[in-house]
Structures are given as structure tokens and as C-alpha cells.
């Protein structure tokens, strides 16, 4: 299966950055395979780092939107019946559904960093009819650092780019924790600043 996906991605390489967007728009194509490979293309000088990161983030936003649409317009019965054809099993839908109901709309951001719910979290967001623009913004913001990390490692590993995927999985949670802390500090700073302005 991996060799088939790699052949497909290699074919899309001829379209440059648009090829990366297209590859990641298909949710059955794993980002942990595409993005380090794209990083290797950066290493070879075929692509620009930031152009690749932006294209990967865009594709990583379009892909979840397809699952969001399936959840929103097809509903759970549709996904339970046909989800297996896009590699979504009932167990994964249940895990993502539980996670969504536990943590609310923020899962569209935080869920991207968690193995096991990262892909399928889009489904309950769609079923709950979460605002599509909020969903897209959260997804884009989460996918940007993930994409940059994958592409960076793919570039640094060069010909050994396949080692990047497992490494990212290992460090995904610590990276998420750092991002959450930074965001919390940012919003705290903004809150304190607006409070001072209100109090004169």
C-alpha cells in the first residue's frame, strides 16, 4: 500500500506545490509519508521550504474538510456503512466522538496533535454542525506547526527522510504541550492588556 501511495505522490510532484496540496486533500494519503518526502524534495533543491509548508498546511486543511462534510451531510449511519472505504472504522469514530463531546470545538485544533483521533476528529465536528470557517481556521492553525516540523525533518534527514515520520509521532504530544502553553500565555497577556485599558 505504501509503495502505491508513494508512486501516486511522486506522480503529483510534477505539479509542484499544487501536487502537495492535492496529495494531502486525499485523507487516505498519510501526511507522515507525504510531508517528509516533500522535505526531501526541499533538500534536493526542487522546492522552497516555506512554499512547501504552506502547500502542506493548505492540503492538510482541505483533507479534513472532506471528512467534516461526510460527517455533516452523511451523518453517523453513512460513515458506519461506508467509512471503511476511506479507512475510517467505527472504533475510530467512537473515539473521536467521545473526544469531541468531552472537549468541545477546540478539538478541531488540539485533536490534530493526538494519534488515534487526529484524522477522524473532523467527523464529529461535521456531525455537530460546527461552523465550517471556525473549523477551517482551527485546522489550519494546528496543521501549520505539524507540517513545518515534518518538512523540516524531511529536509534535515535528506535521503533518510522515511525516519522523520516515526520521530514526529514520538514528539507530537510534547510539541502540542508547548504550543498550548504559548497560546495560553498569549491570551493571558491580551486579557491583562485589555483589562488595564478598561480600568484606565
N, CA, C and O of each residue as an XYZ file, in Angstrom:
800
protein
N       0.831     -1.211      0.000
C       0.000      0.000      0.000
C       0.872      1.271      0.000
O       0.605      2.236     -0.715
N       1.930      1.225      0.839
C       2.818      2.392      0.936
C       3.477      2.710     -0.396
O       3.609      3.874     -0.773
N       3.893      1.656     -1.111
C       4.561      1.884     -2.403
C       3.599      2.499     -3.424
O       3.998      3.315     -4.255
N       2.310      2.088     -3.348
C       1.291      2.658     -4.236
C       1.101      4.143     -3.954
O       1.032      4.965     -4.867
N       1.018      4.467     -2.652
C       0.836      5.875     -2.242
C       2.036      6.703     -2.676
O       1.882      7.816     -3.178
N       3.245      6.152     -2.478
C       4.461      6.875     -2.864
C       4.508      7.119     -4.377
O       4.940      8.181     -4.827
N       4.065      6.136     -5.151
C       4.020      6.299     -6.613
C       3.051      7.416     -6.988
O       3.325      8.227     -7.873
N       1.905      7.441     -6.290
C       0.888      8.471     -6.527
C       1.450      9.862     -6.213
O       1.266     10.810     -6.976
N       2.145      9.960     -5.057
C       2.720     11.248     -4.632
C       3.836     11.673     -5.582
O       3.944     12.849     -5.929
N       4.659     10.723     -6.000
C       5.740     11.026     -6.949
C       5.168     11.543     -8.269
O       5.743     12.429     -8.901
N       4.026     10.977     -8.676
C       3.361     11.441     -9.900
C       2.916     12.895     -9.734
O       3.055     13.706    -10.650
N       2.375     13.215     -8.545
C       1.881     14.571     -8.282
C       3.012     15.598     -8.148
O       2.775     16.805     -8.209
N       4.233     15.110     -7.967
C       5.377     16.021     -7.798
C       5.533     16.952     -8.995
O       5.988     18.086     -8.848
N       5.160     16.477    -10.175
C       5.306     17.294    -11.394
C       4.481     18.579    -11.332
O       4.755     19.534    -12.059
N       3.455     18.600    -10.449
C       2.611     19.787    -10.312
C       3.116     20.737     -9.220
O       2.451     21.718     -8.888
N       4.292     20.438     -8.667
C       4.912     21.304     -7.667
C       4.085     21.410     -6.394
O       3.616     20.407     -5.856
N       3.915     22.635     -5.923
C       3.206     22.869     -4.656
C       1.744     22.442     -4.748
O       1.171     21.970     -3.767
N       1.142     22.607     -5.923
C      -0.255     22.186     -6.108
C      -0.354     20.668     -5.932
O      -1.349     20.164     -5.409
N       0.668     19.949     -6.365
C       0.708     18.495     -6.198
C       0.682     18.093     -4.735
O       0.034     17.113     -4.367
N       1.391     18.852     -3.895
C       1.394     18.572     -2.453
C       0.004     18.821     -1.867
O      -0.497     18.030     -1.068
N      -0.607     19.932     -2.275
C      -1.972     20.238     -1.810
C      -2.916     19.097     -2.192
O      -3.697     18.622     -1.368
N      -2.834     18.661     -3.456
C      -3.715     17.590     -3.945
C      -3.485     16.289     -3.192
O      -4.440     15.610     -2.816
N      -2.222     15.938     -2.969
C      -1.903     14.682     -2.280
C      -2.528     14.638     -0.893
O      -3.062     13.610     -0.477
N      -2.460     15.761     -0.177
C      -2.961     15.793      1.196
C      -4.466     16.016      1.281
O      -5.063     15.876      2.348
N      -5.073     16.362      0.150
C      -6.528     16.513      0.122
C      -7.204     15.148      0.240
O      -8.345     15.047      0.691
N      -6.482     14.091     -0.176
C      -6.994     12.727     -0.025
C      -6.601     12.221      1.359
O      -5.417     12.038      1.641
N      -7.585     11.997      2.218
C      -7.298     11.641      3.605
C      -6.652     10.277      3.752
O      -6.043      9.988      4.782
N      -6.778      9.425      2.724
C      -6.140      8.104      2.820
C      -4.631      8.191      2.583
O      -3.906      7.221      2.804
N      -4.165      9.350      2.136
C      -2.724      9.560      1.939
C      -2.148     10.141      3.230
O      -2.441     11.289      3.564
N      -1.330      9.372      3.967
C      -0.844      9.836      5.274
C       0.158     10.992      5.175
O       1.113     10.944      4.400
N      -0.085     12.020      5.973
C       0.802     13.190      5.987
C       2.206     12.803      6.421
O       3.186     13.383      5.954
N       2.308     11.809      7.326
C       3.629     11.403      7.816
C       4.484     10.759      6.732
O       5.679     10.538      6.927
N       3.877     10.462      5.600
C       4.627      9.935      4.452
C       4.899     11.045      3.444
O       6.014     11.175      2.938
N       3.874     11.844      3.155
C       3.981     12.887      2.123
C       4.923     14.011      2.541
O       5.796     14.410      1.769
N       4.750     14.526      3.766
C       5.484     15.736      4.172
C       6.991     15.527      4.337
O       7.762     16.381      3.900
N       7.448     14.421      4.955
C       8.900     14.213      4.974
C       9.480     14.036      3.570
O      10.595     14.475      3.289
N       8.700     13.380      2.683
C       9.148     13.233      1.297
C       9.261     14.610      0.639
O      10.215     14.885     -0.090
N       8.271     15.475      0.906
C       8.329     16.850      0.379
C       9.540     17.584      0.953
O      10.172     18.385      0.264
N       9.858     17.305      2.224
C      11.058     17.879      2.850
C      12.322     17.414      2.150
O      13.287     18.167      2.020
N      12.308     16.169      1.703
C      13.442     15.630      0.941
C      13.579     16.368     -0.396
O      14.691     16.620     -0.862
N      12.452     16.707     -0.999
C      12.492     17.480     -2.259
C      13.064     18.881     -2.010
O      13.739     19.452     -2.866
N      12.779     19.421     -0.817
C      13.390     20.713     -0.429
C      14.902     20.527     -0.315
O      15.675     21.354     -0.799
N      15.313     19.440      0.326
C      16.735     19.092      0.480
C      17.425     19.001     -0.883
O      18.568     19.428     -1.045
N      16.707     18.436     -1.857
C      17.290     18.286     -3.209
C      17.278     19.595     -3.992
O      17.888     19.690     -5.057
N      16.583     20.604     -3.465
C      16.531     21.901     -4.141
C      15.390     22.048     -5.133
O      15.337     23.028     -5.876
N      14.468     21.073     -5.153
C      13.344     21.127     -6.100
C      12.234     22.062     -5.627
O      11.489     22.608     -6.441
N      12.126     22.244     -4.310
C      11.065     23.076     -3.733
C      11.637     24.015     -2.685
O      12.725     23.788     -2.155
N      10.889     25.075     -2.393
C      11.249     26.022     -1.346
C      10.615     25.577     -0.026
O       9.493     25.072     -0.018
N      11.327     25.760      1.086
C      10.839     25.270      2.384
C       9.478     25.860      2.741
O       8.534     25.117      3.011
N       9.366     27.203      2.745
C       8.126     27.834      3.189
C       6.984     27.623      2.208
O       5.823     27.541      2.611
N       7.305     27.536      0.931
C       6.280     27.223     -0.063
C       5.704     25.832      0.174
O       4.501     25.606      0.039
N       6.598     24.903      0.533
C       6.187     23.523      0.817
C       5.335     23.462      2.083
O       4.324     22.761      2.128
N       5.754     24.202      3.108
C       4.995     24.217      4.372
C       3.595     24.786      4.143
O       2.610     24.248      4.650
N       3.513     25.870      3.382
C       2.197     26.485      3.124
C       1.309     25.529      2.329
O       0.134     25.356      2.650
N       1.877     24.906      1.286
C       1.106     23.959      0.461
C       0.647     22.776      1.301
O      -0.494     22.329      1.182
N       1.543     22.267      2.155
C       1.199     21.138      3.020
C       0.112     21.493      4.015
O      -0.770     20.682      4.297
N       0.175     22.714      4.551
C      -0.841     23.167      5.512
C      -2.190     23.328      4.836
O      -3.229     22.986      5.401
N      -2.159     23.855      3.617
C      -3.398     24.031      2.845
C      -4.038     22.673      2.542
O      -5.240     22.486      2.730
N      -3.221     21.733      2.072
C      -3.724     20.384      1.789
C      -4.205     19.700      3.051
O      -5.197     18.971      3.041
N      -3.479     19.947      4.157
C      -3.850     19.369      5.450
C      -5.108     19.979      6.032
O      -5.666     19.451      6.994
N      -5.564     21.089      5.458
C      -6.843     21.706      5.851
C      -7.964     21.211      4.943
O      -9.069     20.935      5.410
N      -7.680     21.100      3.644
C      -8.691     20.618      2.690
C      -9.088     19.167      2.976
O     -10.262     18.809      2.886
N      -8.101     18.338      3.319
C      -8.369     16.919      3.589
C      -9.398     16.729      4.700
O     -10.406     16.057      4.481
N      -9.174     17.304      5.893
C     -10.162     17.198      6.967
C     -11.528     17.767      6.605
O     -12.547     17.317      7.128
N     -11.554     18.762      5.707
C     -12.845     19.324      5.290
C     -13.712     18.290      4.576
O     -14.939     18.345      4.651
N     -13.069     17.343      3.880
C     -13.845     16.295      3.210
C     -14.521     15.395      4.246
O     -15.673     14.997      4.072
N     -13.795     15.074      5.329
C     -14.381     14.258      6.396
C     -15.423     15.045      7.178
O     -16.433     14.491      7.611
N     -15.173     16.339      7.356
C     -16.153     17.219      8.008
C     -17.464     17.178      7.213
O     -18.545     17.063      7.790
N     -17.356     17.274      5.886
C     -18.545     17.260      5.022
C     -19.270     15.919      5.110
O     -20.500     15.874      5.115
N     -18.500     14.821      5.180
C     -19.120     13.496      5.324
C     -19.897     13.404      6.626
O     -20.995     12.848      6.664
N     -19.319     13.954      7.702
C     -19.990     13.946      8.999
C     -21.223     14.828      8.995
O     -22.262     14.467      9.549
N     -21.099     15.980      8.369
C     -22.201     16.956      8.381
C     -23.381     16.530      7.502
O     -24.538     16.643      7.905
N     -23.074     16.038      6.295
C     -24.142     15.746      5.340
C     -24.501     14.257      5.261
O     -25.603     13.901      4.843
N     -23.575     13.401      5.660
C     -23.860     11.961      5.602
C     -24.328     11.420      6.944
O     -25.159     10.513      7.006
N     -23.779     11.990      8.029
C     -24.157     11.536      9.362
C     -23.489     10.228      9.745
O     -22.798      9.608      8.937
N     -23.701      9.823     10.971
C     -23.061      8.629     11.510
C     -23.440      7.338     10.761
O     -22.556      6.535     10.465
N     -24.734      7.117     10.444
C     -25.087      5.870      9.733
C     -24.326      5.710      8.421
O     -23.879      4.615      8.080
N     -24.182      6.829      7.679
C     -23.462      6.806      6.410
C     -22.003      6.405      6.636
O     -21.455      5.586      5.898
N     -21.378      6.992      7.664
C     -19.964      6.720      7.943
C     -19.745      5.298      8.450
O     -18.742      4.662      8.123
N     -20.683      4.808      9.244
C     -20.558      3.435      9.738
C     -20.659      2.429      8.591
O     -20.046      1.362      8.618
N     -21.458      2.803      7.574
C     -21.647      1.906      6.434
C     -20.513      1.998      5.415
O     -20.041      0.983      4.901
N     -20.078      3.247      5.125
C     -19.122      3.448      4.037
C     -17.739      3.937      4.485
O     -16.822      4.044      3.670
N     -17.592      4.230      5.773
C     -16.321      4.767      6.270
C     -15.123      3.877      6.007
O     -14.010      4.360      5.801
N     -15.362      2.554      6.017
C     -14.249      1.610      5.807
C     -13.560      1.818      4.455
O     -12.389      1.478      4.288
N     -14.303      2.385      3.484
C     -13.723      2.601      2.155
C     -12.739      3.775      2.131
O     -11.956      3.918      1.192
N     -12.787      4.616      3.179
C     -11.796      5.696      3.305
C     -10.992      5.508      4.600
O     -10.491      6.464      5.192
N     -10.891      4.227      5.017
C     -10.068      3.817      6.165
C     -10.532      4.418      7.494
O      -9.716      4.709      8.368
N     -11.840      4.600      7.638
C     -12.398      5.075      8.914
C     -13.250      3.950      9.499
O     -14.263      3.553      8.923
N     -12.817      3.444     10.661
C     -13.566      2.360     11.305
C     -14.455      2.909     12.417
O     -14.247      4.020     12.904
N     -15.446      2.113     12.809
C     -16.406      2.545     13.830
C     -15.706      2.873     15.143
O     -16.081      3.819     15.836
N     -14.693      2.093     15.479
C     -13.930      2.323     16.719
C     -13.311      3.717     16.731
O     -13.324      4.405     17.752
N     -12.769      4.125     15.585
C     -12.136      5.449     15.484
C     -13.177      6.569     15.557
O     -12.932      7.623     16.144
N     -14.353      6.321     14.947
C     -15.436      7.314     15.006
C     -15.874      7.507     16.453
O     -16.093      8.634     16.897
N     -16.001      6.390     17.195
C     -16.416      6.457     18.607
C     -15.410      7.244     19.448
O     -15.787      8.072     20.277
N     -14.113      6.969     19.217
C     -13.058      7.655     19.979
C     -13.089      9.152     19.704
O     -12.985      9.962     20.625
N     -13.233      9.518     18.428
C     -13.266     10.935     18.050
C     -14.521     11.611     18.591
O     -14.475     12.756     19.041
N     -15.650     10.888     18.543
C     -16.926     11.425     19.037
C     -16.842     11.718     20.532
O     -17.266     12.780     20.989
N     -16.291     10.765     21.292
C     -16.135     10.939     22.751
C     -15.234     12.132     23.048
O     -15.516     12.934     23.938
N     -14.146     12.236     22.287
C     -13.187     13.320     22.489
C     -13.828     14.673     22.212
O     -13.591     15.646     22.928
N     -14.652     14.722     21.151
C     -15.338     15.969     20.797
C     -16.294     16.401     21.914
O     -16.296     17.562     22.323
N     -17.101     15.463     22.398
C     -18.086     15.803     23.426
C     -17.426     16.166     24.763
O     -18.000     16.888     25.578
N     -16.234     15.660     24.965
C     -15.514     15.960     26.209
C     -14.878     17.346     26.177
O     -14.883     18.057     27.182
N     -14.329     17.728     25.022
C     -13.540     18.965     24.963
C     -14.130     20.073     24.082
O     -13.594     21.181     24.063
N     -15.205     19.804     23.363
C     -15.863     20.861     22.597
C     -15.137     21.226     21.308
O     -14.313     20.464     20.802
N     -15.464     22.416     20.786
C     -14.990     22.848     19.468
C     -13.464     22.940     19.368
O     -12.913     22.815     18.275
N     -12.781     23.155     20.488
C     -11.318     23.270     20.480
C     -10.615     22.028     19.978
O      -9.430     22.071     19.646
N     -11.349     20.900     19.919
C     -10.717     19.663     19.442
C     -10.303     19.774     17.981
O      -9.415     19.049     17.535
N     -10.938     20.678     17.226
C     -10.551     20.873     15.827
C      -9.094     21.326     15.754
O      -8.419     21.110     14.747
N      -8.613     21.961     16.833
C      -7.203     22.356     16.915
C      -6.386     21.284     17.636
O      -5.460     20.714     17.059
N      -6.733     21.009     18.906
C      -5.909     20.137     19.739
C      -5.911     18.683     19.286
O      -4.924     17.969     19.468
N      -7.030     18.244     18.692
C      -7.120     16.857     18.241
C      -6.115     16.501     17.171
O      -5.779     15.330     17.000
N      -5.625     17.507     16.440
C      -4.658     17.252     15.364
C      -3.320     16.729     15.900
O      -2.550     16.114     15.163
N      -3.053     16.974     17.168
C      -1.765     16.575     17.737
C      -1.821     15.190     18.389
O      -0.806     14.688     18.872
N      -3.007     14.575     18.402
C      -3.180     13.328     19.144
C      -3.368     12.131     18.220
O      -4.335     12.074     17.461
N      -2.441     11.172     18.285
C      -2.615      9.943     17.493
C      -3.911      9.246     17.907
O      -4.279      9.255     19.081
N      -4.592      8.650     16.948
C      -5.822      7.933     17.269
C      -7.077      8.732     16.970
O      -8.104      8.163     16.601
N      -7.002     10.064     17.130
C      -8.178     10.892     16.816
C      -7.851     11.974     15.784
O      -8.736     12.699     15.330
N      -6.564     12.071     15.420
C      -6.116     13.174     14.567
C      -6.896     13.261     13.253
O      -7.309     14.346     12.844
N      -7.091     12.134     12.604
C      -7.788     12.137     11.315
C      -9.298     12.202     11.494
O      -9.981     13.004     10.856
N      -9.811     11.336     12.382
C     -11.269     11.187     12.484
C     -11.955     12.294     13.282
O     -13.184     12.345     13.314
N     -11.196     13.182     13.929
C     -11.818     14.250     14.732
C     -12.695     15.159     13.875
O     -13.606     15.808     14.388
N     -12.423     15.207     12.581
C     -13.215     16.033     11.668
C     -14.664     15.544     11.579
O     -15.582     16.335     11.359
N     -14.857     14.236     11.753
C     -16.181     13.637     11.587
C     -17.187     14.163     12.619
O     -18.240     14.663     12.226
N     -16.898     14.068     13.939
C     -17.859     14.605     14.908
C     -18.033     16.125     14.813
O     -19.096     16.650     15.144
N     -16.988     16.830     14.359
C     -17.124     18.283     14.147
C     -18.198     18.545     13.090
O     -19.002     19.467     13.227
N     -18.201     17.730     12.040
C     -19.208     17.857     10.994
C     -20.583     17.458     11.485
O     -21.572     18.134     11.201
N     -20.649     16.342     12.235
C     -21.935     15.854     12.740
C     -22.569     16.858     13.703
O     -23.792     16.983     13.767
N     -21.720     17.573     14.451
C     -22.223     18.582     15.388
C     -22.519     19.908     14.688
O     -22.940     20.877     15.320
N     -22.289     19.935     13.352
C     -22.516     21.147     12.534
C     -21.747     22.362     13.081
O     -22.260     23.479     13.140
N     -20.513     22.096     13.472
C     -19.622     23.169     13.904
C     -19.437     24.145     12.738
O     -19.389     23.722     11.583
N     -19.335     25.434     13.027
C     -19.148     26.446     11.987
C     -17.937     26.077     11.122
O     -16.830     25.894     11.629
N     -18.166     25.972      9.814
C     -17.131     25.484      8.912
C     -15.912     26.411      8.867
O     -14.789     25.941      8.687
N     -16.122     27.727      9.031
C     -14.996     28.670      8.995
C     -14.138     28.525     10.243
O     -12.910     28.556     10.164
N     -14.781     28.367     11.394
C     -14.031     28.157     12.645
C     -13.256     26.847     12.557
O     -12.083     26.778     12.921
N     -13.931     25.811     12.069
C     -13.281     24.508     11.900
C     -12.044     24.637     11.004
O     -10.982     24.100     11.318
N     -12.194     25.350      9.890
C     -11.091     25.503      8.924
C      -9.922     26.281      9.527
O      -8.763     25.914      9.333
N     -10.229     27.357     10.259
C      -9.171     28.176     10.878
C      -8.428     27.360     11.933
O      -7.197     27.371     11.963
N      -9.156     26.654     12.799
C      -8.525     25.814     13.827
C      -7.641     24.751     13.191
O      -6.526     24.493     13.643
N      -8.164     24.137     12.129
C      -7.412     23.079     11.455
C      -6.137     23.641     10.824
O      -5.065     23.048     10.942
N      -6.262     24.792     10.151
C      -5.098     25.418      9.506
C      -4.031     25.765     10.552
O      -2.847     25.498     10.347
N      -4.456     26.360     11.673
C      -3.513     26.765     12.723
C      -2.804     25.567     13.344
O      -1.632     25.651     13.712
N      -3.521     24.454     13.456
C      -2.901     23.254     14.020
C      -1.966     22.598     13.010
O      -0.894     22.112     13.371
N      -2.378     22.589     11.745
C      -1.597     21.903     10.727
C      -0.302     22.628     10.378
O       0.654     22.004      9.917
N      -0.266     23.946     10.594
C       0.932     24.702     10.222
C       2.191     24.214     10.971
O       3.177     23.869     10.319
N       2.188     24.175     12.331
C       3.405     23.696     13.008
C       3.698     22.225     12.749
O       4.861     21.830     12.660
N       2.642     21.402     12.626
C       2.846     19.976     12.345
C       3.532     19.814     10.987
O       4.497     19.061     10.852
N       3.021     20.530      9.986
C       3.578     20.463      8.628
C       5.028     20.949      8.615
O       5.904     20.316      8.025
N       5.264     22.082      9.277
C       6.625     22.646      9.308
C       7.606     21.653      9.935
O       8.737     21.512      9.468
N       7.169     20.967     10.993
C       8.031     20.009     11.693
C       8.367     18.823     10.782
O       9.523     18.411     10.690
N       7.348     18.283     10.114
C       7.567     17.158      9.197
C       8.506     17.553      8.059
O       9.455     16.831      7.752
N       8.241     18.692      7.440
C       9.039     19.128      6.289
C      10.482     19.410      6.722
O      11.432     19.050      6.026
N      10.629     20.058      7.879
C      11.965     20.367      8.402
C      12.782     19.083      8.598
O      13.939     19.000      8.186
N      12.155     18.081      9.237
C      12.871     16.828      9.484
C      13.174     16.096      8.181
O      14.245     15.509      8.026
N      12.213     16.135      7.232
C      12.458     15.512      5.933
C      13.646     16.135      5.228
O      14.439     15.444      4.588
N      13.763     17.467      5.354
C      14.898     18.178      4.749
C      16.206     17.818      5.448
O      17.226     17.583      4.801
N      16.159     17.778      6.792
C      17.375     17.505      7.562
C      17.844     16.057      7.394
O      19.044     15.791      7.340
N      16.893     15.128      7.311
C      17.261     13.715      7.167
C      17.710     13.384      5.752
O      18.413     12.400      5.523
N      17.289     14.233      4.790
C      17.707     14.018      3.407
C      17.283     12.652      2.890
O      16.104     12.306      2.961
N      18.239     11.856      2.362
C      17.903     10.531      1.813
C      17.265      9.584      2.838
O      16.624      8.604      2.458
N      17.433      9.869      4.121
C      16.829      9.026      5.168
C      15.495      9.614      5.646
O      15.114      9.430      6.802
N      14.792     10.318      4.761
C      13.567     11.049      5.124
C      12.493     10.165      5.755
O      11.655     10.662      6.507
N      12.504      8.859      5.461
C      11.478      7.960      5.999
C      11.545      7.845      7.523
O      10.577      7.434      8.161
N      12.682      8.208      8.099
C      12.827      8.144      9.559
C      12.106      9.298     10.255
O      11.909      9.268     11.470
N      11.712     10.314      9.485
C      11.081     11.506     10.073
C       9.699     11.212     10.647
O       9.355     11.713     11.717
N       8.892     10.394      9.937
C       7.525     10.097     10.362
C       7.435      9.550     11.777
O       6.713     10.108     12.604
N       8.167      8.448     12.083
C       8.133      7.898     13.438
C       8.626      8.890     14.495
O       8.114      8.904     15.615
N       9.619      9.722     14.148
C      10.143     10.698     15.108
C       9.087     11.751     15.459
O       8.944     12.130     16.621
N       8.348     12.222     14.443
C       7.310     13.227     14.697
C       6.245     12.659     15.623
O       5.792     13.340     16.542
N       5.842     11.411     15.384
C       4.832     10.772     16.237
C       5.290     10.742     17.694
O       4.499     10.944     18.615
N       6.582     10.485     17.880
C       7.142     10.408     19.236
C       7.092     11.759     19.949
O       6.864     11.819     21.157
N       7.306     12.841     19.201
C       7.381     14.169     19.815
C       6.119     15.010     19.651
O       6.097     16.175     20.050
N       5.060     14.430     19.063
C       3.849     15.197     18.788
C       3.220     15.778     20.052
O       2.850     16.952     20.077
N       3.098     14.963     21.098
C       2.461     15.443     22.333
C       3.273     16.547     23.020
O       2.694     17.553     23.431
N       4.612     16.389     23.158
C       5.391     17.498     23.734
C       5.279     18.788     22.921
O       5.208     19.878     23.488
N       5.264     18.662     21.581
C       5.113     19.840     20.725
C       3.764     20.497     20.981
O       3.668     21.721     21.076
N       2.707     19.665     21.095
C       1.365     20.182     21.379
C       1.341     20.915     22.711
O       0.719     21.969     22.841
N       2.027     20.346     23.704
C       2.058     20.962     25.037
C       2.707     22.337     24.984
O       2.225     23.279     25.613
N       3.801     22.454     24.234
C       4.493     23.746     24.092
C       3.583     24.766     23.425
O       3.490     25.911     23.867
N       2.908     24.341     22.350
C       2.006     25.246     21.618
C       0.867     25.714     22.520
O       0.509     26.892     22.512
N       0.300     24.795     23.295
C      -0.801     25.136     24.199
C      -0.352     26.152     25.238
O      -1.072     27.108     25.530
N       0.837     25.948     25.797
C       1.371     26.885     26.811
C       1.592     28.265     26.203
O       1.242     29.283     26.800
N       2.187     28.285     24.991
C       2.441     29.563     24.306
C       1.126     30.297     24.039
O       1.025     31.503     24.264
N       0.121     29.561     23.557
C      -1.185     30.177     23.282
C      -1.847     30.679     24.557
O      -2.437     31.759     24.580
N      -1.743     29.888     25.609
C      -2.340     30.290     26.897
C      -1.694     31.580     27.395
O      -2.390     32.479     27.867
N      -0.366     31.676     27.294
C       0.353     32.887     27.722
C      -0.032     34.084     26.858
O      -0.178     35.200     27.355
N      -0.195     33.837     25.555
C      -0.581     34.903     24.630
C      -1.952     35.468     25.000
O      -2.124     36.683     25.093
N      -2.927     34.576     25.211
C      -4.286     35.032     25.541
C      -4.344     35.677     26.926
O      -5.130     36.596     27.157
N      -3.512     35.191     27.837
C      -3.439     35.793     29.166
C      -2.893     37.217     29.077
O      -3.391     38.134     29.730
N      -1.853     37.378     28.252
C      -1.263     38.692     28.042
C      -2.288     39.658     27.427
O      -2.407     40.804     27.861
N      -3.029     39.177     26.406
C      -4.047     40.006     25.757
C      -5.161     40.401     26.737
O      -5.654     41.529     26.734
N      -5.533     39.429     27.569
C      -6.591     39.676     28.543
C      -6.158     40.734     29.557
O      -6.913     41.653     29.875
N      -4.928     40.589     30.058
C      -4.401     41.545     31.057
C      -4.283     42.951     30.443
O      -4.564     43.956     31.096
N      -3.863     42.991     29.182
C      -3.692     44.276     28.495
C      -5.051     44.971     28.318
O      -5.175     46.168     28.579
N      -6.081     44.211     27.868
C      -7.409     44.807     27.672
C      -8.018     45.235     29.011
O      -8.755     46.220     29.078
N      -7.711     44.503     30.055
C      -8.226     44.856     31.396
C      -7.624     46.172     31.881
O      -8.311     47.009     32.466
N      -6.330     46.335     31.626
C      -5.665     47.587     32.025
C      -6.242     48.776     31.270
O      -6.434     49.852     31.837
N      -6.519     48.568     29.964
C      -7.099     49.638     29.151
C      -8.493     50.025     29.641
O      -8.850     51.203     29.657
N      -9.276     49.024     30.038
C     -10.629     49.287     30.543
C     -10.603     50.037     31.868
O     -11.449     50.888     32.142
N      -9.602     49.695     32.686
C      -9.504     50.336     34.007
C      -8.811     51.707     33.949
O      -8.663     52.392     34.961
N      -8.394     52.080     32.734
C      -7.792     53.395     32.543
C      -6.355     53.435     32.931
O      -5.715     54.481     32.824
